[in-house]
Structure formats: structure tokens, C-alpha cells
Amino acid sequence: MQEACDRLTRSGIPLGSQSVLLKGINDDPNVLKKLFQKLLTFRVRPYYLYHCDPAQGTAHFRTSIARGMELIEYLMGHTSGLAVPTYVVDAPTGLANPIMPNYVLTSFPGGACCATSKA
């Protein structure tokens, strides 16, 4: 796989991955971090992490959206931003809706500020 990705990127083709979050398969923060960091070594950008669709026969693979958010928050704090895909939930229309942590910016006297997650 690495050789194929290398040939494509050397030809000027940008590569991106679209993964599906699956309970018991890749719903572990360290598994996702390792996967997305490895993809970057192949010059493949982790682009989307899809929430598992409610298709017939897939209920055992579905996590909660809250779990997906926890995983994205973990990645944001433990790896490069390039290794953090956009977490999306497909709408019935087929459009991918990005679901990102909600950060509240707090300011202090003198202009200092910090962001804290409110997911």
C-alpha cells in the first residue's frame, strides 16, 4: 500500500482517507491515533471519520455520537492537527454533516484567553 500511495503522490495526486467509526474495531483512541498517524506517513490525509450509518444489520457496529466526539477530542489533544479528520454524520439527504467539539473562548483581564471544550 505504501508503494502505491507513494507513486500516486509523486504523480501529483493528493490522497485522503474516509474511515467509518466501528464499535469494537476502531473506537479506541489509541487505535485511531495510530491509524491516522500511519496514514500521514504514506502522505494520505485523514479526511473524514464517518459515524456508522443505521443500515440494516450494522447495529452492533454503531457507537454513540458522543463517543465519536470523545475520540475526536482525544485526537485533538494527542496528535498533530493533520492527523485529526472531520467527524461527520450522514444526513438522510446524503450530505455529510460535520460534528466538532464546541469550544468556549474565555477571556481574562489583560487579554489572556483560553479555550475549553464543552462537548
Beta strands, then each sheet from edge to edge (+ up, - down):
strand 1: 15-21
strand 2: 44-51
strand 3: 86-90
strand 4: 96-98
strand 5: 103-107
strand 6: 113-117
sheet 1: 1+ 2+ 3+ 4-
sheet 2: 5+ 6-
end
